[in-house]
Amino acid sequence: MPIFLYVVRHGEAEAVQVNDEERQLTELGKQEANKTARWLSTQVSDFDTVVASPYIRAQQTKEIILSQNKATNVITSNQFIPSGIASTAIDELLAYAQSNNKTDQHILCVSHMPLVSYLIGELSGYTPIMATAAVAKLQINLEKWNGQLDTLISPEQILL
């Protein structure tokens, strides 16, 4: 049963402010998210589950992605904030995969650095530094509770 997890870092955001949760995407960040959304639409037609941080910049990135891609189940979770714990976030993501009885699954996670790097690292053994709006595609093995990194691409590399 192939399960694909797409881990996306939000697009470029405004400079750090008093309340980090309220930082919004810049115009460049919106353009980056649009490129990522277009690339994702070449990979998958529908996401079974979308999980995103409640922070505004992650929510904006998620909405841009969903404007070009469909989703069955959309969830906002506090486990995916920048200071989230990777193992707890992975448990949540893989629990969604386990509870879905579909043969093929596509799960999208929209979050922040450093959590996105730690998620990929815990699953695959490789901990990348993610550019804004970059996406990592992993194939998940539920039996082993791990994954294999298939693709790591940033908006600058997307030629769509």
C-alpha positions as CSV (number, residue, x, y, z in Angstrom):
1,M,0.0,0.0,0.0
2,P,1.9,3.1,-1.2
3,I,1.6,6.1,1.1
4,F,3.2,9.3,0.1
5,L,3.9,12.1,2.5
6,Y,4.5,15.6,1.1
7,V,6.2,17.9,3.6
8,V,6.1,21.6,2.7
9,R,7.7,24.5,4.4
10,H,5.6,27.6,4.2
11,G,6.5,30.3,1.7
12,E,8.6,33.4,2.5
13,A,7.1,35.3,5.4
14,E,7.3,38.8,6.8
15,A,10.2,39.6,9.1
16,V,10.0,38.4,12.7
17,Q,7.4,40.4,14.7
18,V,6.2,40.4,18.3
19,N,3.7,37.7,17.6
20,D,5.4,35.0,15.4
21,E,2.0,33.2,14.9
22,E,0.6,36.2,12.9
23,R,3.4,36.6,10.3
24,Q,2.0,36.5,6.8
25,L,3.4,35.5,3.5
26,T,5.2,38.2,1.4
27,E,4.4,38.6,-2.3
28,L,7.4,36.4,-3.0
29,G,6.1,33.8,-0.5
30,K,2.8,33.7,-2.3
31,Q,4.6,33.2,-5.6
32,E,6.7,30.4,-4.1
33,A,3.6,28.7,-2.7
34,N,1.9,28.9,-6.1
35,K,4.9,27.2,-7.8
36,T,4.9,24.5,-5.1
37,A,1.1,24.1,-5.6
38,R,1.6,23.6,-9.4
39,W,4.3,21.1,-8.8
40,L,2.2,19.2,-6.3
41,S,-0.7,19.0,-8.8
42,T,1.7,17.1,-11.2
43,Q,2.3,14.6,-8.5
44,V,-1.1,13.9,-7.1
45,S,-4.7,14.8,-8.0
46,D,-6.2,14.5,-4.5
47,F,-4.8,14.6,-1.0
48,D,-6.4,12.2,1.4
49,T,-5.3,14.3,4.4
50,V,-3.8,17.7,4.8
51,V,-2.3,18.7,8.1
52,A,-1.1,22.3,8.7
53,S,0.3,24.5,11.5
54,P,-2.2,27.0,12.8
55,Y,0.3,29.9,12.2
56,I,-1.0,32.3,9.5
57,R,1.9,31.8,7.0
58,A,1.4,28.0,7.1
59,Q,-2.4,28.4,6.7
60,Q,-1.9,30.8,3.7
61,T,0.5,28.4,2.1
62,K,-2.0,25.5,2.6
63,E,-4.8,27.6,1.1
64,I,-2.7,28.4,-2.0
65,I,-1.9,24.7,-2.4
66,L,-5.5,23.7,-2.0
67,S,-6.6,26.3,-4.6
68,Q,-4.9,24.0,-7.1
69,N,-5.2,20.6,-5.4
70,K,-8.2,18.8,-3.8
71,A,-8.3,17.4,-0.3
72,T,-10.6,15.1,1.5
73,N,-9.6,15.8,5.1
74,V,-8.1,19.1,6.2
75,I,-6.7,19.5,9.7
76,T,-5.1,22.3,11.7
77,S,-2.8,20.9,14.4
78,N,-0.7,22.6,17.1
79,Q,1.8,19.7,16.7
80,F,3.1,21.4,13.6
81,I,4.3,24.7,15.0
82,P,8.0,25.6,14.6
83,S,8.8,24.3,18.1
84,G,6.8,21.1,17.6
85,I,8.3,17.7,18.5
86,A,9.0,15.7,15.4
87,S,8.2,12.3,16.8
88,T,4.8,13.5,18.1
89,A,4.0,15.1,14.7
90,I,5.0,11.9,12.9
91,D,2.8,9.8,15.2
92,E,-0.1,12.1,14.3
93,L,0.6,11.9,10.5
94,L,1.0,8.1,10.5
95,A,-2.1,7.6,12.6
96,Y,-4.1,9.4,9.9
97,A,-2.5,7.1,7.3
98,Q,-3.3,4.0,9.4
99,S,-6.9,5.0,10.0
100,N,-7.5,5.4,6.3
101,N,-8.3,2.1,4.5
102,K,-7.3,3.4,1.0
103,T,-4.8,1.4,-1.0
104,D,-2.9,4.5,-2.2
105,Q,-2.7,7.6,0.1
106,H,-1.3,11.1,-0.3
107,I,-0.8,13.2,2.8
108,L,0.3,16.8,2.8
109,C,1.9,18.5,5.8
110,V,2.5,22.3,5.8
111,S,4.8,23.5,8.6
112,H,7.9,25.4,9.5
113,M,11.7,25.1,10.0
114,P,13.1,23.5,11.9
115,L,10.2,21.0,12.3
116,V,10.0,20.1,8.6
117,S,13.7,19.1,8.6
118,Y,13.3,17.1,11.8
119,L,10.2,15.3,10.4
120,I,12.1,14.3,7.2
121,G,15.1,13.3,9.3
122,E,13.2,11.1,11.7
123,L,11.5,9.3,8.9
124,S,14.3,9.0,6.3
125,G,17.6,9.5,8.1
126,Y,18.4,12.6,6.1
127,T,17.8,16.0,7.7
128,P,17.8,18.7,5.0
129,I,17.7,22.5,5.4
130,M,14.4,23.4,3.6
131,A,14.1,26.5,1.5
132,T,10.8,28.5,1.8
133,A,8.0,26.6,0.0
134,A,10.2,23.6,-0.6
135,V,8.6,20.2,-0.7
136,A,9.9,16.8,0.3
137,K,8.1,13.7,-1.1
138,L,8.6,10.6,1.0
139,Q,7.2,7.1,0.5
140,I,6.1,5.8,3.9
141,N,6.3,2.3,5.3
142,L,3.7,1.9,8.0
143,E,5.0,-1.5,9.1
144,K,8.4,0.0,9.9
145,W,7.1,3.5,10.8
146,N,9.6,5.2,8.6
147,G,10.0,6.5,5.1
148,Q,12.3,6.9,2.1
149,L,13.0,10.4,0.6
150,D,11.9,10.4,-3.0
151,T,12.1,14.0,-4.0
152,L,13.3,17.3,-2.4
153,I,12.6,20.4,-4.5
154,S,12.5,24.1,-3.9
155,P,10.5,26.7,-5.9
156,E,13.6,27.9,-7.6
157,Q,14.1,24.4,-9.1
158,I,10.5,24.1,-10.3
159,L,10.2,24.8,-14.0
160,L,6.4,24.9,-14.4
